[in-house]
């Protein structure tokens, strides 16, 4: 059985997060920051001083309490690209899940740079794979990164292939072959 929870970013730009439960395993696709709300909240504070609860209450990060029952089953965090509205909440919420991060190489380096610069310890390993490649996450799930054009390098759509069929996360992408 496949269940999808639209955690954040579906009614605004920012705080993007989708949780997909396949059997007992959960995959978090994107974990983004809502920049305007984050700036309002942290204007006069240290970047790591804000708690998860205050960040969620302010709408600065996705309210992951919507998936409290799923948290212990998160197998992997899968950000689609390096924009903060897709990876910016990982430093604040990533330790809520006992899982690693798999993303494209550029996204991995941006995330690692944020963690280093802000001196944030993420208990998850940040791993990468190229666009247009796939790996077997479990006996039930194959994860495929499908290259799409966007305003940041290495942007992907994610396909979760299951026995019930594929589930695609189509995030930000552009059809313009000649962007300015």
C-alpha positions as CSV (number, residue, x, y, z in Angstrom):
1,X,0.0,0.0,0.0
2,X,1.2,3.5,-0.9
3,X,0.2,6.5,1.2
4,X,1.1,10.1,0.5
5,X,1.1,13.0,3.0
6,X,1.5,16.5,1.6
7,X,3.4,17.9,4.6
8,X,4.2,21.4,3.3
9,X,4.7,23.7,0.3
10,X,1.5,22.8,-1.5
11,X,-0.3,26.1,-1.0
12,X,2.7,28.5,-1.1
13,X,6.3,28.8,-2.2
14,X,8.4,27.4,0.5
15,X,8.5,24.7,3.1
16,X,8.2,21.9,0.5
17,X,7.8,18.4,1.9
18,X,6.1,15.3,0.9
19,X,6.1,12.0,2.8
20,X,5.4,8.8,0.9
21,X,4.8,5.6,2.9
22,X,5.3,2.4,1.0
23,X,4.5,-0.6,3.2
24,X,6.1,0.3,6.4
25,X,8.9,2.4,4.9
26,X,8.6,6.2,4.6
27,X,10.5,8.4,2.2
28,X,10.7,12.2,2.8
29,X,10.9,14.1,-0.5
30,X,12.2,17.6,0.1
31,X,12.4,19.3,3.4
32,X,12.4,23.0,2.7
33,X,12.5,26.3,4.4
34,X,9.8,29.0,3.9
35,X,12.3,31.9,3.6
36,X,9.9,34.8,4.4
37,X,8.6,33.2,7.6
38,X,12.1,32.1,8.6
39,X,13.5,35.6,8.2
40,X,10.6,37.1,10.2
41,X,11.3,34.6,13.0
42,X,15.1,34.8,13.2
43,X,15.7,38.4,12.2
44,X,17.5,39.2,15.5
45,X,18.5,35.7,16.5
46,X,21.3,33.2,16.0
47,X,20.5,30.8,13.1
48,X,20.4,27.8,15.4
49,X,18.7,29.4,18.4
50,X,15.2,28.8,17.1
51,X,13.7,25.5,18.2
52,X,11.9,23.0,15.9
53,X,8.6,23.9,17.6
54,X,9.0,27.6,17.1
55,X,10.2,27.1,13.5
56,X,7.1,24.9,12.7
57,X,4.7,27.3,14.6
58,X,6.0,30.2,12.5
59,X,5.6,28.3,9.3
60,X,9.3,28.5,8.6
61,X,9.7,24.8,8.2
62,X,7.2,22.1,7.4
63,X,5.0,20.9,10.3
64,X,6.3,17.4,10.5
65,X,3.9,16.6,13.4
66,X,1.6,15.6,10.5
67,X,3.7,12.5,10.2
68,X,4.5,11.8,13.9
69,X,3.3,8.2,13.4
70,X,5.6,7.7,10.5
71,X,8.9,9.3,11.8
72,X,10.4,6.1,13.1
73,X,9.9,4.5,9.7
74,X,11.6,7.1,7.6
75,X,14.1,5.2,5.5
76,X,15.6,8.2,3.5
77,X,15.3,11.9,3.0
78,X,15.4,12.7,-0.8
79,X,15.7,16.4,-1.6
80,X,15.1,17.1,-5.3
81,X,17.5,20.1,-5.7
82,X,19.6,22.7,-3.9
83,X,17.1,25.6,-3.4
84,X,16.4,26.4,0.2
85,X,12.7,25.9,-0.2
86,X,13.6,22.2,-0.8
87,X,16.7,21.6,1.5
88,X,16.7,24.5,4.0
89,X,14.8,22.6,6.7
90,X,17.1,19.6,6.7
91,X,19.5,21.2,9.2
92,X,16.6,21.9,11.6
93,X,14.4,18.8,11.1
94,X,16.8,16.2,9.7
95,X,17.7,14.8,13.1
96,X,14.0,14.0,13.7
97,X,14.5,11.0,11.4
98,X,17.0,8.2,11.8
99,X,17.8,8.1,8.1
100,X,20.3,9.3,5.6
101,X,20.0,11.9,2.9
102,X,20.3,10.9,-0.8
103,X,20.5,13.7,-3.4
104,X,22.5,14.8,-6.4
105,X,26.1,15.9,-6.0
106,X,25.5,19.6,-6.3
107,X,22.7,19.5,-3.8
108,X,24.8,17.4,-1.4
109,X,27.6,20.0,-1.5
110,X,25.2,22.9,-0.9
111,X,23.7,21.1,2.1
112,X,27.1,20.2,3.5
113,X,28.1,23.9,3.1
114,X,25.1,25.1,5.0
115,X,25.8,22.6,7.8
116,X,29.4,23.6,8.0
117,X,28.8,27.3,7.8
118,X,26.1,27.3,10.5
119,X,27.9,24.7,12.6
120,X,25.0,22.3,12.6
121,X,25.5,18.6,13.4
122,X,23.3,16.4,11.2
123,X,23.3,12.8,12.4
124,X,22.5,11.6,8.9
125,X,25.0,10.8,6.2
126,X,24.6,13.0,3.2
127,X,25.1,10.8,0.1
128,X,24.8,11.6,-3.6
129,X,24.0,9.9,-6.9
130,X,23.8,11.3,-10.4
131,X,20.7,12.4,-12.2
132,X,19.3,9.7,-14.5
133,X,20.4,6.9,-12.2
134,X,18.6,4.6,-9.8
135,X,19.3,2.4,-6.8
136,X,17.4,-0.2,-4.9
137,X,16.4,1.2,-1.5
138,X,14.7,-2.0,-0.4
139,X,13.2,-5.2,-1.7
140,X,10.0,-3.2,-2.4
141,X,11.4,0.2,-3.6
142,X,13.7,1.4,-6.4
143,X,14.5,5.1,-6.3
144,X,15.2,6.8,-9.6
145,X,16.5,10.4,-10.1
146,X,15.2,11.8,-13.4
147,X,17.0,14.9,-14.6
148,X,14.9,18.0,-15.2
149,X,15.9,21.5,-16.2
150,X,15.8,24.2,-13.5
151,X,17.7,27.3,-12.4
152,X,20.1,25.2,-10.2
153,X,22.3,22.4,-11.3
154,X,21.4,18.7,-10.8
155,X,17.7,19.1,-10.3
156,X,15.7,15.9,-10.4
157,X,12.2,14.5,-10.3
158,X,12.1,11.5,-8.1
159,X,10.4,8.3,-9.0
160,X,9.7,5.6,-6.4
161,X,9.1,2.4,-8.2
162,X,7.0,-0.1,-6.3
163,X,5.1,-3.3,-7.0
164,X,2.0,-1.1,-7.2
165,X,3.6,1.1,-9.8
166,X,5.7,4.2,-9.8
167,X,5.1,7.4,-7.8
168,X,6.6,10.5,-9.2
169,X,7.5,13.7,-7.3
170,X,7.5,16.5,-10.0
171,X,8.9,19.6,-8.2
172,X,10.2,22.8,-9.7
173,X,11.3,22.4,-13.3
174,X,11.5,24.5,-16.5
175,X,10.5,23.7,-20.0
176,X,12.6,26.5,-21.4
177,X,15.6,25.0,-23.3
178,X,17.2,28.5,-23.5
179,X,16.8,30.2,-20.1
180,X,18.1,33.7,-19.7
